[in-house]
Every structure is written in structure tokens, then in C-alpha cells.
């Protein structure tokens, strides 16, 4: 009855899309489940391992080759140095680089790799969301033979390969088959405002205890102790991870992030670290309104002289000049990780040039170029810094690698960990959730993802 | 009376003619709509059907999917986070739909009565939020509402320093703050719709009301408001769909935070589909959101439809009214 008023008009109007959708539905239901057959083409049999270094002659024999590359926008400066040199060395190879913003890259690279014309060489991202999907879909070439031939497993960069190693099912990483290589590393630590430290009679921090004592003194003197911008929900998790690495064995954190079934987040150390975060927030060390400031705005404010400390990582260093700011390493538990690893497509027809390009990225010469463009290389042997802040950051990296505290980032643990942990940590810092509830909730998310 | 009766018949006759014509030329007319129809099918219908299909699978977008029946839907309806997100959407409905319509009515009523110098200029200015890119809007408001932003500066200047806060970073104020941005974006559109509606109201109705001794408020309630029924209906449909599917404003201001205090279904759809690679769950949630939007819009349309018994009062053109009355009796 209620529909009678407009039923006639409505029915005629609706019938067209309805019929077409039924037709479309029938057409679509003809094929199997979504995704079946997509990645099945590349098989293990026609994959060849290399046993010796790729020679320029081998590549020259290939004739004209185009190496298509997808890279993070942040690599553009580096690529502009590396690509021309590579093309000079291998004149028959044209390197065609497509740059994507980090967000765009991780949102699209898996689909691109699964497409009929994937890029030959591309950057993924450590963790289940991107690298895990690439490994599960059999979309990337295993690199154990390459690492072996070029000696990547020796020297300072060796341990940085671990996050790109996956088990056979693609369900856990940290050990197993190597699928990627990142030439760039990152280290977390404490940036400090030199002038303000001097005014407060404080020394450069090199532990969480130093930071806590300094923050209390700064707060007493009426300064904002720690500049934090947490509206993106991730900045506070980095501070939490610095603290958490001091309240437990860093190896346990790495195991949990990698998906080790015996690992748990419900540890006393994590609850204690969360408690510390809540206490610092309560004491006002992070200033007012940190949840309403973006991380980018926070680093800009710090660069303008607001706040005594900025707890972040080497990726934050670009806007800070070395006269006014210093970098305190956290030898007592500074964490860090490798940046987005590079992968070779499993269906590439430019395999040898791709391998040669990876080896170029892993060389000490490129390591120096990486440092000169404001990042940290994994190959630190024979690399020299040319300003004090860079020097401090490089030292911090070497120390954390040595101390075994390069545990990686929590958001690698599950695909949704960044939002889940970041959001709940905001609630802990606002005093709405207890540290124990926090560890319990985070563990629940992890357990759900790891079955 | 004879004239109006003849007029009353005419639409029927013409519609009959049109119907005949349409059946005779249906194939060639299909040819004209074919390009648009093809786009519509490829970019609207097919994705919708695909989403519905994917919602019954567990799929990471790459490897083969496993059918899971209705479990993705069960997940949507049993997950407390989803219920919380839906409740946030309801709050946003007030800010994104109800409030802009009320403000739009008020401004339109005001502008239509009072002669304002530079009216076009004001109209354009008030409509401006609607044409700005939502990312621009989000970034600007993030600055306005920041801890040391202009809003807090103003509050401090007038002695209200005690209530200043990071409006988007506070668990209690983040959702209303985003709602306020939505109100600001939407009211211009409502106002413009209502202004055009008011322009088509016969002035003689107002004259008659004034002769009967009606004041400005009485005029507004008895003539303007009922005559604007179709415009209000359209405004509500547009603003409600905007409210329920809104993503860009929230993502660019709070990303659903702090905590989950501003998370809405579309934030979870994005996270599941593009960050977590849970395309099945994302699709199920998207389907539920689409159905919910259709239901709410349907209810609004039903509630604001032009019912026959009210027709004479709300018909914009009174010239036709006698004719209709004739037919009805």
C-alpha cells in the first residue's frame, strides 16, 4: 500500500539497471573465485639461480633492454645519481623509473606486480601488507643466490636483510628465504635542541633514562620537554618502542613483530613502557594537544625552536640543521629498521640487469651517495659523514646494529597494527585505557591475524 | 473552467503521444544513450556487482580467494568497532545534514526578504566551501582548530582561555569538530538550493498572506517552508549521502583518531581494502553502507513526498491548482 504512489514510475525507472546488473552478474559468475589463476603463471621450474656475478658482457649480449622500475618518491634524489652511472656502465640498458609517493606505492605496487606487465624491479614494504602479499602471490624472485654470489651476507649490512626473509607459506618473516634487499637503513633516537640543553645545563642524551631526567628538568623550567605530533597515530608508537626496547630483550620484540607463534605482546616490559608513556603524557612532557598536531607539523615546530627534544628517527632529520640540533643515540635500546626493500619481479624478462642494478644499490659508492642525500646506508663500511648531525646519526645506526636493537617497526606485525596500536596508545596516553588493557588489546589483534 | 479542464487533459494526451513515440524510436534512442550507458555499466554497475561478489570471499587481492559465505557480513554486524563507527555516522548526520539544512533555510529566508547590497557576491562567498577541494578544506581547518590556531587565539582574546584545546585531538571534541567542518561545507549548497526554490514561489501568495495579516515568521512557516519541500528533500538526500560516505575530510584531519573517536565505516573500508588487504570484509562493509544509505535516503524521500491531499498548498504554481481541484472532485 505504502509504495503504490510511485510504484509504477519507480519500476520502469529501475528495470534498466536491474536487468543490466543481472546480466553482468551472470557474466562475472562464469569465472572462478576472485584471484584464481592470476599469479599462477610464474612457476618455480623456469627460474634460474645465478652462480657467478653478472658480467657486463652477459648483459651486453641481451641487446637493447629496458629495465622498468617503480620507486618511492623519496628515492628520486638518489636515483638521479645512480641511474645515469648504471646506464653508462651498461649502455644497452635503459632504466625507466616511475616514482610514486610512499602511500601510493604501497597501495598499488602489489596489484602492479600481479598485473600482466609488472615492473621488473620495484620497492615493496616490509611486513604482511605488501611484502607478505608479494611472497604469498609468488610475485617476487627469491634472492638467496644473489646475496650469496655478491657477499651481502658478510659485512655490516648482513643483519639488515632479515626483515626481507620469509617462511615458505609467506606467513612469517625474519628468517627463511630472502626476497628483497634495502640499501637504506633507519635508526630511531633523540633529536635535541643544543641551545636549550645548554640553558638547562643538560648533556646530550644517550639513553631513555637521560631523556626522562632531561624532560623533567625541561618541564620544571617551563619548556615543552618533548615535541610530539601524533594526529597520524604513529609518532607516539616510535617513542613507545624506544622505551619498550629497554624494558625487555629486544630479540623478543623482533620475534613478535616477525610473527613467531610463541611470542606475545602481553609482557611486563610492554605494560611498563605503556605506563611510562601515560605518565609522561600526564606530566605534560608532550605539551598540550599533541593528538591534534601532525608529525610533519611537529618536526617543523621543533626545527623552529619549540621543544627541547624530538624523539623520532633518522627520517626526521632533513629539516634540522646540524648547528642547532644534535642526535642522541639510544644505545640502551634505540630501535630502527631497514627502509622499503627492493624486489625483482618473478616474471621479469630483464633478470640480469635487475640483479646488476640491485648490486649497484648495495655498493659502498652508492652508500656514500645515500648518506650525502640525507639518508642512512646499510653498507656503512668506508662511508664518511660530512656534518656533525649526520655523523651522530651514522654512529647511532652502527651502535644499534651492533647492540642488536634494530628490531623493526611494530606496524610490520600485522597489516592493521599501525592503526590498532597507534589508536589504542592514544587512549593509554589520555588515561582512558590501562597499560594492561593496551597490551591485551594489541595481542588480540596480533593473534587474530596470525591465527 | 473550461479552459482549465482542457489544460488538465493536455498533459495526458501529450504523455500518450510520447509513449507511442518512445516505443517506435526506442532502438535509435538507445543508440544516443549507449556511450553513457556503457560507461555507467563498466564503471558503476560492474564494480558494484564485483563488490557484492567479493564480499562473500576472503581475499587479499592477489592469491585465490576462499568463499566464506556470510561470515564477512556477520563480522560487520557483530564487531563492536563497526557499531561504534555507525554511531559516529549518526552523529555526523546531524552535523552534515540536519544543521546545514536549518542554516540554509535561515539564510535563504533572510536573503529573500532583505535587500542586501552585493547579494550575488555574498551568495558566491557562502557557496565557496562547496567548491573547494576537500583536502584543502581539511588542511585549512586542521590549522584553524589546532592548539595554537586562530580559533583558540580568539577564545583566549575574549577570556575563554580555559576551554581552548586541540579540538581535533581531544577525545570529547574531535567528532563534533569534524561535524562542524561538514556543516560549513554543506550549508552553502543547501542555501543555494533553497534560494532558487524561493525564487519560483509565486509572489502573490506572499501578498495574500500579508493581506491576511501574516508576519515574516508566519509567512516563512506557512508559505516558504511548504513550498520548499522538493528542495529540502533534494538537499537532505545530497547531504545525507555525503555524511554517510564521508571519508576525505576525516582521513585528512584525524584518520579516525584520537583512538577510534572519529572512525566511521568508510575509514574502515579504506583501511581494510588498501592497507590490510582484506577485500572481502571491506566489500561487505561497503555493501552494508550502501544499503544503509539507500534505506535512510528512501525514508527521507517517503517522508517528504508530495502527498496528494497537501498538493494545493505546496504546488509552486497556483495557476494549476484550480484545475487539479477540478479533477479531484
Interface residues (C-beta under 8 A of the other chain):
Chain A: X2 X5 X6 X17 X20 X21 X24 X25 X28 X29 X32 X33 X34 X35 X36 X37 X38 X39 X107 X110 X111 X114 X129 X133 X136 X137 X139 X230 X231 X232 X233 X287 X288 X289 X290 X291 X292 X293 X294 X297 X415 X416 X418 X419 X422 X423 X424 X426 X427 X430 X432
Chain B: X37 X40 X41 X45 X46 X48 X49 X50 X53 X54 X57 X59 X60 X61 X62 X63 X64 X65 X66 X67 X142 X145 X146 X147 X165 X166 X167 X168 X169 X170 X171 X253 X254 X255 X256 X257 X258 X259 X260 X271 X272 X274 X275 X276 X277 X278 X279 X302 X305
